[in-house]
């Protein structure tokens, strides 16, 4: 072959090679853009790089500094509303990261409510707090980041044998809990005193109810017909409603209970998920996972998992509303 022909063949070979390499680069760079979430900074120390979680939901920014070492046990505490949700997230997460066991509550399986869970996070007794209320100003000053992972409706309930068969307005619920309405006859029911059962001081649901329904005003003081429960629990409250009591709880905790009736508020039931999503049900809130902004990679990984499509499917399976 002449020298001129050899030169032409060499040039053509180089062009073809460059084209293939360029196409390959373009393909993989596009794939990387599809997998990588631009809004979520990556941990500098991957916990389990062979099984990374799915990307968090779009628009969620996790600004954690993952510079602390991973704990041998990922400990959590907090909301009783979120017991089933945290349990199912833990079970699914353990399939991704089996080398890091998790606990919820102190001791395990005994969560202490949103307020105590946040206190335990602040004093480093746990690495993650589950909370059904936003942070108070003094809590926000401690370097905590709050991440919403679900939405929830708060149901107002009465005993199944209560002769009151109607619904209430949000304003009527407020007046009942402020002691301005004290008899069922004042809201179209029978002549019976209303026994008001309020949740415990440690309850995140109580804090949310106070903010949403009472607009931060105070509850009526405790009396013979106004009781503040000492422990953050739901089942015992429901059993104590009788034929004239009223209380409230997260909807998923009461919608399958046969001993209560859920009251429509402003004509809307909290079990109507489409109405809750549309903002038509007036007593709803967000549920959060909280961690310190400077934390360990495994903490960020768990929160990312809760925000992933798999985690959000767990949210919906339990009757909560996805943040997607």
N, C-alpha and C positions, 0 to 999 in steps of 0.2 A: 504494500500500500504506500502511496506517495506521502511525502511529509505534509502536503496541503490537506489531503483527505484525513490523515491522522489528527490534524489540528481541529478540523470540523467535527469529527466524531467525539473528541475530548470535550469540546465546548458544549455540544448537545447533551452529553452525559452529565456535565456539571449543572446544566439548566434543569434537567429532569430531576436530579437529586435535590436541588434547591427547592423545586416546586413541591416535591413530596414532603420534604422537611417542613416547608412553610405551611402546607396544608395540615400536616400533623400538629404543628404548633398551634395553628388557628383552632383546630378541633378541640385539643385538650385545654386551651385557654378558655374557650367557650364553655366547656364542661365544668371547668373550675368555677366560672362565674355563676353557673346554675347551682352548684352545690354550696358554694360559700355564701353565707349571709352577710352582706356588707354592713348591716346594722349591728352585728354582734361580734365584738372583739374576741379573738381566740385566746384560750389559756396558753400561757407560755410553757406550762408543764402538763401535757395531756395525761389524763388518768388511765384511759384504756383506749389507746389509739387504734386498736384493731376492731373495736366496736363503738365508734363515736355515736352520740345521739343524733336524731334528726334535728334540723335547724329549728330554732324557736320561731314562733309565729312572726309574720312580717311586721316590722315597725317596732318590735320590742328590743330595747337597748339594755344590755346588761353591762354596766360599767364597774364590774368588780376587778380589783387588783388581786390576782391569784398568786400571791407571793408567800403565803404561809404553807407550812408542810401539811400534807393530808393526814387527818386523824385516823386512828385504827378503827374507830367506830363513828359513823356519821349520826350524831345525836340531834334530835329535834323535840320540840315541845310546843304547845299552844292550843289552838281552837278545838273545842269539842264538836263544833259544827263540821269541822273538816276531818274528823276521825276516819270515816270510810274512804274519803278522797286520798288522804295521806297514806292509808294502808294499801290501797290499790296502786298508788304511784310507787310506793316502796317495793311492792311485789314485782312490778314490771321492771323497775330500775335494777333490781337484783339480778335480772336476767342479762342485763347489759354489763353490770359491774359487780360480779359475784364476790369479788375480793374485799368489798367494803360493806360490812353489815350496817344496818340502820336501826335506830330506835325512835319511838315517838312517845313522849311523856317521861316523867320522873316519878316513879320508876317506869320502865317501858310498859306501854299499853294503858297508861294512866295520865293522859294529858291534863294540864292544869288550867286551861282557858287561855284566851288571847293575851290578856294583860300579864299574867304570870309567865307565859311563854316568852313574851318580849323582854321581861325582866331577866329571865334566865339566859336569853341571848346577849343582853347587855353585859351581864356579869360573867359571860363566857362559860356558863354551865352547859349550853347547847350551841350548835353551830348554825341551826336554822330554826326560825319560829314561824309557825303557821298562824295567821291572824285574820279574823273576820271583821276587822275594823282598821281604819287608817292610823298612822302614828300620831300621838300627841306631840305638841311642840317640844317638850323636854326629851321625848324619845328620839325625835328626829335629829336632835343635837348630838347624839351619841355615835354617829357614823353608820347608821343603818340604811340599807337600800331596800325599798319595798317593791315587790314585783307582783302585779295582779295576774292570777292564773285562772280565775273563774269568776262568774257572776252568779248571784243567788237572790232569791226572793224570801222575805220574812213573812211567815203566815201568822195570822191572828186566829186563835182557836178557842172553842168552848167545848164543854163536855157533850157527848152524844145525847144525853138525856136532858140537856138544857131546853126548856120550852121555847126559847127565842129562836125563831126560824128565819129571820131576815139577815141582811148584811149591814155593814157600818160604813160611814165615811171616814176618811183619814182624820178629819177634825173631831169626829165623835170618839175615835180611838184616843186621840190626844186628850180630850176632856175626861175620859174615863181614867186615864193614867195620871192625870193631874188632880183627880178628886172632884171635878166639877159635875160629872155625871156619876151618880152612885146607885141608881136603880134601873133595872132592865125596862121598866115602864117608860122611862125617859127616851128610849130609842125604839119604841114600838113593841116592846116585849111585855111579859107578865110583871106583876108587882112583886119583884124579888130583889133584894139587895145584890149588887154586883160584888162578887169576891174577886179582887184583882191580885193576880200572882205575877210578881216581877222576877226577873232572872237575877242571879247572883252578881255581886259587884265585880267579880273577875270576868264576867261574860263579855265577849266581844259582840255577841248579838245584842246584848243590853245596850252597849255603847252605840252601836249602829241604830238601834231603835230610838234611843234618846236623841241622836242627831237628826234622824229622818223625820220622826213623828212629832217629837216635842221641840224640834228646832233648837236643841241645846238647853231648853228650860228644865226645871226640876220636876222629878216625880213627886206625887203626893207622899207625905210621910207615912211610915208604917202605922197600921192601926188594926183593929179587929178584922176589917175587910180589905186591907191592903198589906200584902205579905211579900217581903223580899226573901227569896230562896237563898239559903246559905251556901249551897254547893252549885257549881255550874253543871246542871244536869237537866235533861228533858223528860225522861220517862216518869220520874217521881212527880214532876209538876203536872203532867197530863193526868195521872191517876188521882190527883187531888182537886181537879176542877169541879167534880160533882155536877149538880144541876144548875149552878149559878156562877161558876167561875169563868175567868177569861185569862188567857196568857198568850205568849207568842214564841215562835221557834223558827229555825230555818225550815223551809218547806219540805226538803227531802227527808227531814226527821219525822214529819207528822203526816205526810200525804197518804201513807199506807196504814196509819193507826186507826183501828176500828172504834176506839173509845172517844174520838174527838170529831168535831165538824169544823172544817176550815171556812172562815167567813170571807165572803167577797168584800173587798174594800173599794169604795167608789164604783161598785158594780163589776169589778174585775177580780177574777180568782188568781192567786199566785201560782196555781198549777198550770195555767195557760202560758206556756213558754213563749209563744209568739207575741203575746201581749206584754210579757215581761221584757223581751228583747226590744220591743217597740217603745218601751218606756211608759206603757199605759197603766201598769200596776205600780202604785205609788210608794211601796215599801220594798226597795231592792238595794243591793250593795255589791261591792267587789270582795273577793276572797284573795288573800295574798300569801306569798312566801317572803320571809324577810331574812336577810343576812347582813353581816357587817361588810362594808365596802372593801375592806382589806380582809381577804379570806383565803381559803384553800381551793385548789382546782376541783376537788371532789364536790364541794358545795355548789360551785357554779355549774358543774355537770348535772347535778340533781335538778337544779332550777331550770336549766336548759331542757332537760328531759320533760319536766312538767309542762313546758311551753311547746314541745314538739307535737307533731300531728298525733303520735301515739299517746302522749300525755293528755292532749286535749280530747281525744276520743274517750279516755277514761273519765274526764270531766263530764262529758255528755252522757256516758253510760250510767252515771250515778244521778242523773237528773239535774245537774248544774248546767250552766250556760257557758259555752266556750268563749274565750276572749278573742278568738279569730274573727 
